[in-house]
Amino acid sequence: MLDLDEVRTAPMARAEEPAALLPPQPKSLRETGLDQGFLVELVAKAIYVAGKIHLPLLAGKLKLSVNVLREVLDFMLGEQLAELTWRGDTELDVQYQLTGSGKLRAAEFLARNRYLGPAPVTLAAYREVLRRQGARHPQQGWAAPELQAAFADDVIDAAVRDTIGAALHAGRSVLLYGPSGGGKTTLARKLGRLQHGLIAVPHALLIDERIVQLYDPAVHLAPSPVHARQGEERRCVDARWTLCQRPTVCTGAELDGDMLELRHDAAAGVFHAPPQLLANGGLLIVDDLGRQNAPAAQLLNRIAAALETGIDQLRVQGNHKVGLPFDAQLLFATNQPPRELLDEAQLRRIGYKVHIGPLSEASFRLLFRHQCRAARVVLDELALDHLVHRLHGQGERPLLASCPREIVARIVDFAHYADVAPRLSVAAVDQAWRTMSAGAE
């Protein structure tokens, strides 16, 4: 079952102290957790590509402290792989280049692995940080007052809102099901935006001599400027980590079994993290469940098993697998009947099943008025009556949450095309309706 029996209970860093989330800066090569040989390769490749490089610039590229780099460079000087080309007035004002033999070795290193990014962190270090900032900790911030405030202007049913809130607060998985257009995807994405707190994400992981690129700027969004400044104020943090908002990763019908594995990028010399690993510390949304190439039961069993144990066994190359930590809130959404996709045992693995159905007439009208105000469309109640009673009523079509936004957007499109102010009218509603009905009478 997806419950809190195995969820970590370590205290979370206070939201007002974002820098406390970041690990301390390693003061020596030993404290990085990385082998000297690995760092020699990384430094040699960086200098080889640059030609000549100043020590602070090298530190910025590899996200390593000057003290750690001095250890590595002193070794390389002793082995005659590198040499000093210039020294200024301070200990930091130095420049390095590779010797002839150093260039030959660096070329060999690049032929073996072309990775040139920040130094990775160890898997043990990643596990420890994720343990402290787990997504399913009950203190994350999912609470009734916050969700009630966030959905004050929405038309979501209070019982539905409170059910989802209780599930997320408890760290349980959720299945949203109901007709297409009911607002499941919109609701799921909004829940993602309501996540509380920040997390520390490493640029890359080192796993069995393989580099896994974990940080994705499209997923791991920067914190607010205030939190970013607070994080920067603490200078002695490990620069191999970056402070981010809790991620929301949304997958859909394109998801298949291969996408859940590490993907090798030979050109970059890295493995790319799958969506469930990117979602660590945040929310993983599997939308359109049942429309993937892989059977819904297969996807559920794979993801649920990893979430229950906290470890996802990922295939690296061939049949070799590595166990990586997995700790994220999990939300499924489908417009298919759940019992046609999953059997009873599989459904029990999902904590809460929540039906998202058509809106009541009062909620539909309220949402439509909100959409008109947001789009600056002049409202006409007679035209809204026409939409509800004639177009929806005569066709016995459910009042779905997606309809107001779609109707209003089309009215705006036609108005802008005609260079007139958008206005709700019976004619405008009919015109928009025809473009949505796909020829249905």
QUIPESUL-V57369 format. One record per pair of residues at least 24 apart in sequence whose ideal C-beta (glycine too) atoms are under 10 Angstrom apart, sorted by the first residue. I is the first residue (numbers start at 1). J is the second residue. If there is no record, write none. Layout:
<<I/J> <I/J>>
This chain:
<<1/172> <1/173> <1/304> <1/308> <1/348> <1/349> <1/350> <1/351> <2/136> <2/167> <2/170> <2/171> <2/172> <2/173> <2/174> <2/303> <2/304> <2/307> <2/308> <2/329> <2/330> <2/348> <2/349> <2/350> <2/351> <2/352> <3/136> <3/170> <3/171> <3/172> <3/173> <3/308> <3/351> <4/136> <4/137> <4/138> <4/170> <4/171> <4/172> <4/351> <5/308> <6/136> <6/307> <6/308> <6/309> <6/310> <6/327> <7/134> <7/135> <7/136> <7/137> <7/138> <7/170> <7/171> <7/307> <7/310> <7/327> <8/130> <8/131> <8/132> <8/133> <8/134> <8/136> <8/137> <8/310> <8/325> <8/327> <9/131> <9/134> <9/137> <9/138> <9/139> <10/128> <10/131> <10/132> <10/133> <10/134> <10/137> <11/132> <11/137> <11/139> <12/132> <12/133> <12/134> <12/137> <12/139> <12/140> <12/141> <12/196> <12/197> <12/199> <13/132> <13/133> <13/197> <13/198> <13/199> <13/200> <14/197> <15/141> <15/196> <15/197> <15/198> <15/227> <16/226> <16/227> <16/230> <17/198> <17/227> <17/230> <17/231> <17/234> <18/197> <18/198> <18/199> <18/200> <18/223> <18/224> <18/226> <18/227> <18/228> <18/229> <18/230> <18/231> <18/232> <18/233> <18/234> <18/243> <19/198> <19/200> <19/227> <19/229> <19/230> <19/231> <19/232> <19/233> <19/234> <19/235> <19/236> <19/237> <19/243> <20/132> <20/200> <20/230> <20/231> <20/234> <20/237> <21/129> <21/132> <21/133> <21/197> <21/198> <21/199> <21/200> <21/201> <21/223> <21/227> <21/231> <21/237> <21/241> <21/243> <21/244> <22/129> <22/198> <22/200> <22/231> <22/234> <22/236> <22/237> <22/238> <22/239> <22/240> <22/241> <22/242> <22/243> <23/121> <23/125> <23/126> <23/128> <23/129> <23/132> <23/200> <23/202> <23/237> <23/238> <23/240> <23/241> <24/234> <24/236> <24/237> <24/238> <25/63> <25/64> <25/65> <25/67> <25/68> <25/234> <25/235> <25/236> <25/237> <25/238> <25/239> <25/240> <26/64> <26/65> <26/67> <26/68> <26/119> <26/121> <26/125> <26/236> <26/238> <26/239> <26/240> <27/65> <27/67> <27/68> <27/236> <28/65> <28/67> <28/68> <28/70> <28/71> <29/64> <29/65> <29/67> <29/68> <29/69> <29/70> <29/71> <29/72> <29/75> <30/68> <30/71> <31/65> <31/67> <31/68> <31/238> <32/64> <32/65> <32/68> <32/71> <32/72> <32/119> <32/120> <32/121> <32/122> <32/125> <32/206> <32/238> <32/240> <33/119> <33/120> <33/121> <33/122> <33/123> <33/124> <33/125> <33/206> <34/64> <34/68> <34/72> <34/119> <34/120> <34/121> <34/122> <34/206> <34/240> <35/206> <35/209> <36/71> <36/72> <36/75> <37/75> <38/72> <38/119> <38/120> <38/206> <38/209> <38/211> <39/64> <39/68> <39/69> <39/71> <39/72> <39/73> <39/75> <39/76> <39/119> <40/72> <40/73> <40/75> <40/76> <40/79> <40/81> <40/82> <40/102> <40/105> <40/106> <40/109> <41/105> <41/106> <41/108> <41/109> <41/110> <41/112> <41/113> <41/115> <42/72> <42/109> <42/113> <42/115> <42/116> <42/117> <42/118> <42/119> <42/120> <42/211> <43/68> <43/69> <43/72> <43/73> <43/75> <43/76> <43/81> <43/82> <43/96> <43/98> <43/102> <43/106> <43/109> <43/119> <44/72> <44/76> <44/81> <44/82> <44/98> <44/102> <44/103> <44/105> <44/106> <44/107> <44/108> <44/109> <44/110> <45/98> <45/105> <45/106> <45/107> <45/109> <45/110> <45/112> <45/113> <45/114> <45/115> <45/116> <45/269> <46/96> <46/106> <46/116> <46/117> <47/73> <47/76> <47/81> <47/82> <47/96> <47/97> <47/98> <47/102> <47/103> <47/106> <48/97> <48/98> <48/102> <48/103> <48/104> <48/105> <48/106> <48/107> <48/109> <48/110> <48/116> <49/106> <49/110> <49/114> <49/116> <50/96> <50/97> <50/98> <50/116> <51/85> <51/97> <51/98> <51/103> <52/85> <52/86> <52/95> <52/96> <52/97> <52/98> <53/85> <53/94> <53/95> <53/96> <53/97> <53/98> <54/85> <54/86> <54/88> <54/92> <54/93> <54/94> <54/95> <54/96> <55/84> <55/91> <55/92> <55/93> <55/94> <55/95> <55/96> <56/92> <56/93> <56/94> <57/95> <58/94> <58/95> <58/96> <59/92> <59/239> <60/118> <60/239> <61/116> <61/117> <61/118> <61/119> <62/116> <62/117> <62/118> <62/119> <62/239> <62/240> <63/117> <63/118> <63/119> <63/120> <63/121> <63/202> <63/203> <63/204> <63/238> <63/239> <63/240> <63/241> <63/242> <64/118> <64/119> <64/238> <64/239> <64/240> <65/236> <65/238> <65/239> <66/91> <66/92> <66/94> <68/119> <69/96> <69/119> <70/94> <76/102> <76/105> <77/102> <79/105> <81/105> <81/106> <82/106> <109/269> <110/269> <112/269> <113/209> <113/210> <113/211> <113/266> <113/268> <113/269> <113/270> <114/265> <114/266> <114/267> <114/268> <114/269> <114/270> <115/204> <115/210> <115/211> <115/213> <115/265> <115/268> <115/269> <115/270> <116/268> <116/269> <117/203> <117/204> <117/211> <117/213> <117/215> <117/268> <117/269> <117/270> <118/202> <118/203> <118/204> <118/213> <118/215> <118/239> <118/240> <118/241> <118/242> <119/202> <119/203> <119/204> <119/206> <119/211> <119/238> <119/239> <119/240> <120/202> <120/203> <120/204> <120/205> <120/206> <120/207> <120/210> <120/211> <120/212> <120/213> <120/214> <120/240> <120/270> <121/200> <121/202> <121/203> <121/204> <121/205> <121/206> <121/214> <121/238> <121/240> <121/241> <122/202> <122/205> <122/206> <122/207> <123/205> <123/206> <123/207> <123/208> <123/212> <123/322> <123/323> <123/324> <123/325> <125/202> <125/205> <125/206> <125/238> <125/240> <125/241> <126/200> <126/201> <126/202> <126/205> <126/206> <126/207> <126/212> <126/214> <126/241> <126/280> <126/324> <126/325> <127/310> <127/311> <127/323> <127/324> <127/325> <127/327> <128/325> <129/199> <129/200> <129/201> <129/202> <129/238> <129/241> <129/280> <129/281> <129/325> <130/199> <130/200> <130/201> <130/202> <130/280> <130/281> <130/310> <130/324> <130/325> <130/326> <130/327> <130/328> <131/310> <131/325> <131/327> <132/199> <132/200> <133/197> <133/198> <133/199> <133/200> <133/201> <133/246> <133/280> <133/281> <133/327> <134/171> <134/199> <134/280> <134/281> <134/310> <134/325> <134/327> <134/328> <134/329> <135/168> <135/171> <135/195> <135/197> <135/199> <135/246> <135/247> <135/279> <135/280> <135/281> <135/282> <135/283> <135/284> <135/326> <135/327> <135/328> <135/329> <135/330> <136/168> <136/169> <136/170> <136/171> <136/172> <136/173> <136/281> <136/307> <136/310> <136/327> <136/328> <136/329> <136/330> <137/171> <137/197> <137/327> <138/168> <138/169> <138/170> <138/171> <139/169> <139/196> <139/197> <140/168> <140/169> <140/171> <140/195> <140/196> <140/197> <140/246> <140/281> <140/282> <140/329> <141/168> <141/169> <141/194> <141/195> <141/196> <141/197> <141/246> <142/166> <142/167> <142/168> <142/169> <142/170> <142/171> <142/191> <142/194> <142/195> <142/196> <142/329> <143/168> <143/169> <143/196> <144/169> <146/194> <146/196> <147/191> <147/194> <149/194> <150/190> <150/191> <150/193> <150/194> <151/187> <151/190> <151/191> <151/194> <153/366> <153/367> <153/370> <154/183> <154/186> <154/187> <154/190> <154/363> <154/366> <154/367> <154/370> <154/401> <155/183> <155/359> <155/360> <155/362> <155/363> <155/364> <155/365> <155/366> <155/367> <155/368> <155/370> <155/401> <155/404> <156/183> <156/187> <156/190> <156/356> <156/359> <156/363> <156/367> <156/401> <157/354> <157/355> <157/356> <157/357> <157/359> <157/360> <157/363> <159/354> <160/187> <160/354> <160/355> <160/356> <160/357> <161/187> <161/354> <163/352> <163/353> <163/354> <163/355> <164/188> <164/191> <164/331> <164/352> <164/354> <164/356> <165/191> <165/194> <166/351> <166/352> <167/329> <167/331> <167/350> <167/351> <167/352> <167/353> <167/354> <168/194> <168/195> <168/283> <168/329> <168/331> <168/351> <168/352> <170/351> <170/352> <171/307> <171/327> <171/328> <171/329> <171/330> <171/351> <172/329> <172/330> <172/350> <172/351> <172/352> <173/284> <173/286> <173/300> <173/303> <173/304> <173/307> <173/308> <173/328> <173/329> <173/330> <173/331> <173/332> <173/349> <173/350> <173/351> <173/352> <173/353> <174/283> <174/285> <174/329> <174/330> <174/331> <174/332> <174/333> <174/350> <174/351> <174/352> <174/353> <174/354> <175/286> <175/289> <175/300> <175/330> <175/331> <175/332> <175/333> <175/334> <175/338> <175/341> <175/342> <175/347> <175/349> <175/350> <175/351> <175/352> <175/353> <175/354> <175/355> <176/285> <176/287> <176/289> <176/331> <176/332> <176/333> <176/334> <176/335> <176/352> <176/353> <176/354> <176/355> <176/356> <177/289> <177/290> <177/332> <177/333> <177/334> <177/335> <177/336> <177/337> <177/338> <177/339> <177/341> <177/353> <177/354> <177/355> <177/356> <177/357> <178/333> <178/334> <178/335> <178/336> <178/337> <178/354> <178/355> <178/356> <178/357> <178/358> <178/398> <178/400> <178/401> <179/335> <179/355> <179/356> <179/357> <179/358> <179/398> <179/400> <179/401> <179/402> <180/288> <180/334> <180/335> <180/336> <180/400> <180/402> <181/335> <181/358> <181/398> <181/400> <181/401> <181/402> <181/403> <181/406> <181/436> <182/333> <182/335> <182/355> <182/356> <182/357> <182/358> <182/359> <182/398> <182/399> <182/400> <182/401> <182/402> <183/356> <183/357> <183/358> <183/359> <183/367> <183/400> <183/401> <183/402> <183/405> <184/285> <184/287> <184/288> <184/331> <184/332> <184/333> <184/334> <184/335> <184/354> <184/355> <184/356> <184/401> <184/402> <185/250> <185/252> <185/285> <185/287> <185/288> <185/333> <185/335> <185/356> <185/402> <186/356> <186/401> <186/402> <186/405> <187/331> <187/333> <187/354> <187/356> <187/401> <188/248> <188/250> <188/283> <188/285> <188/286> <188/287> <188/331> <188/332> <188/333> <188/356> <189/248> <189/250> <189/283> <189/285> <189/287> <189/331> <190/248> <191/248> <191/283> <191/285> <191/329> <191/331> <192/245> <192/246> <192/247> <192/248> <192/249> <192/250> <192/279> <192/282> <192/283> <192/284> <192/285> <192/329> <192/331> <193/245> <193/246> <193/248> <193/283> <194/246> <194/248> <194/283> <195/245> <195/246> <195/247> <195/248> <195/281> <195/282> <195/283> <195/329> <196/245> <196/246> <197/223> <197/227> <197/245> <197/246> <197/281> <197/282> <198/222> <198/223> <198/224> <198/227> <198/228> <198/230> <198/231> <198/243> <198/244> <198/245> <198/246> <198/281> <199/223> <199/241> <199/242> <199/243> <199/244> <199/245> <199/246> <199/247> <199/280> <199/281> <199/282> <200/231> <200/237> <200/238> <200/240> <200/241> <200/242> <200/243> <200/244> <200/281> <201/241> <201/242> <201/243> <201/244> <201/247> <201/278> <201/280> <201/281> <201/282> <202/238> <202/240> <202/241> <202/242> <203/239> <203/240> <203/241> <203/242> <204/240> <204/270> <204/271> <204/273> <205/270> <205/271> <205/273> <205/277> <205/322> <205/324> <207/262> <207/271> <207/314> <207/316> <207/322> <207/323> <207/324> <208/316> <208/320> <208/322> <210/262> <210/264> <210/269> <210/270> <210/271> <210/316> <210/317> <210/320> <210/322> <211/265> <211/268> <211/269> <211/270> <211/271> <212/262> <212/263> <212/270> <212/271> <212/272> <212/273> <212/274> <212/277> <212/314> <212/316> <212/322> <212/324> <213/262> <213/263> <213/265> <213/268> <213/269> <213/270> <213/271> <213/272> <213/273> <214/270> <214/271> <214/272> <214/273> <214/277> <214/278> <214/280> <214/324> <215/240> <215/241> <215/242> <215/244> <215/273> <215/278> <216/244> <216/247> <216/249> <216/272> <216/273> <216/275> <216/278> <217/242> <217/244> <218/247> <218/249> <218/278> <219/244> <219/245> <219/247> <219/248> <219/249> <219/250> <219/273> <219/275> <219/278> <219/279> <219/282> <220/244> <220/245> <220/246> <220/247> <220/249> <220/278> <220/281> <220/282> <221/245> <221/246> <221/247> <221/248> <244/281> <244/282> <245/281> <245/282> <246/279> <246/280> <246/281> <246/282> <246/283> <246/328> <246/329> <247/275> <247/278> <247/279> <247/280> <247/281> <247/282> <247/283> <247/284> <247/328> <248/278> <248/279> <248/282> <248/283> <248/284> <248/285> <248/328> <248/329> <248/331> <249/274> <249/275> <249/276> <249/277> <249/278> <249/279> <249/280> <249/282> <249/283> <249/284> <249/285> <249/286> <249/328> <250/275> <250/279> <250/283> <250/284> <250/285> <250/286> <250/287> <250/331> <250/333> <251/275> <251/276> <251/279> <251/284> <251/285> <251/286> <251/287> <251/288> <251/289> <251/292> <251/299> <252/285> <252/286> <252/287> <252/288> <252/289> <252/291> <252/292> <252/333> <253/287> <253/288> <253/289> <253/290> <253/291> <253/292> <253/293> <254/288> <254/291> <254/292> <254/293> <255/286> <255/287> <255/288> <255/289> <255/291> <255/292> <255/293> <255/294> <255/299> <255/303> <256/292> <256/293> <256/294> <256/298> <256/299> <257/292> <257/293> <257/294> <257/295> <257/298> <257/299> <257/302> <257/315> <258/293> <258/294> <258/315> <259/292> <259/293> <259/294> <260/294> <260/299> <260/302> <260/303> <260/306> <260/312> <260/314> <260/315> <261/312> <261/313> <261/314> <261/315> <261/316> <261/317> <261/321> <262/314> <262/315> <262/316> <262/317> <262/321> <262/322> <262/324> <264/316> <264/317> <271/314> <271/316> <271/317> <271/322> <273/314> <273/324> <274/312> <274/314> <274/324> <275/303> <275/328> <276/302> <276/303> <276/306> <276/307> <276/312> <276/314> <276/324> <276/326> <276/328> <276/330> <277/306> <277/312> <277/314> <277/324> <277/325> <277/326> <277/328> <278/328> <279/326> <279/327> <279/328> <279/329> <279/330> <280/312> <280/324> <280/325> <280/326> <280/327> <280/328> <281/327> <281/328> <281/329> <282/327> <282/328> <282/329> <283/328> <283/329> <283/330> <283/331> <284/326> <284/328> <284/329> <284/330> <284/331> <284/332> <285/328> <285/329> <285/330> <285/331> <285/332> <285/333> <286/330> <286/331> <286/332> <286/333> <286/334> <287/331> <287/332> <287/333> <287/334> <287/335> <288/332> <288/333> <288/334> <288/335> <288/336> <289/332> <289/333> <289/334> <289/335> <289/336> <289/338> <289/341> <289/342> <290/332> <290/334> <290/335> <290/336> <290/337> <290/338> <290/340> <290/341> <290/342> <291/334> <291/335> <291/336> <295/341> <295/342> <296/332> <296/334> <296/336> <296/338> <296/340> <296/341> <296/342> <296/346> <297/341> <297/342> <297/343> <297/345> <297/346> <297/349> <299/332> <299/341> <300/330> <300/332> <300/341> <300/342> <300/346> <300/347> <300/349> <300/350> <301/342> <301/345> <301/346> <301/349> <303/328> <303/330> <303/332> <303/349> <304/330> <304/332> <304/346> <304/349> <304/350> <305/349> <306/330> <307/349> <308/349> <356/400> <356/401> <357/398> <357/399> <357/400> <357/401> <358/392> <358/397> <358/398> <358/399> <358/400> <358/401> <358/403> <359/398> <359/399> <359/400> <359/401> <359/403> <359/404> <360/399> <361/388> <361/389> <361/392> <361/393> <361/399> <362/399> <363/399> <363/401> <364/388> <364/392> <364/398> <364/399> <364/400> <364/401> <364/403> <364/404> <365/399> <365/404> <366/404> <367/399> <367/401> <367/402> <367/403> <367/404> <367/405> <368/399> <368/403> <368/404> <368/405> <368/407> <368/408> <368/424> <369/404> <369/424> <370/404> <370/405> <370/408> <371/403> <371/404> <371/405> <371/406> <371/407> <371/408> <371/409> <371/411> <372/404> <372/407> <372/408> <372/411> <372/412> <372/422> <372/423> <372/424> <373/408> <374/405> <374/408> <375/405> <375/408> <375/409> <375/411> <375/412> <375/415> <375/422> <375/424> <376/408> <376/412> <376/421> <376/422> <377/407> <377/408> <377/409> <377/411> <377/412> <377/415> <377/421> <377/422> <377/423> <377/424> <377/428> <378/411> <378/421> <378/422> <378/423> <378/424> <378/425> <379/408> <379/423> <379/424> <380/423> <380/424> <380/425> <380/426> <380/428> <380/429> <381/424> <382/424> <382/425> <382/426> <382/429> <383/407> <383/411> <383/423> <383/424> <383/425> <383/426> <383/427> <383/428> <383/429> <383/430> <384/424> <384/426> <384/429> <385/426> <386/424> <386/425> <386/426> <386/427> <386/429> <386/430> <386/433> <387/424> <387/426> <387/429> <387/430> <387/432> <387/433> <390/426> <390/429> <390/430> <390/433> <391/426> <391/429> <391/430> <391/432> <391/433> <391/436> <391/437> <392/433> <394/441> <395/433> <395/437> <395/440> <395/441> <397/437> <397/440> <402/436> <403/432> <403/433> <403/436> <406/432> <406/433> <406/435> <406/436> <407/431> <407/432> <407/433> <407/435> <407/436> <408/432> <410/434> <410/435> <410/436>>
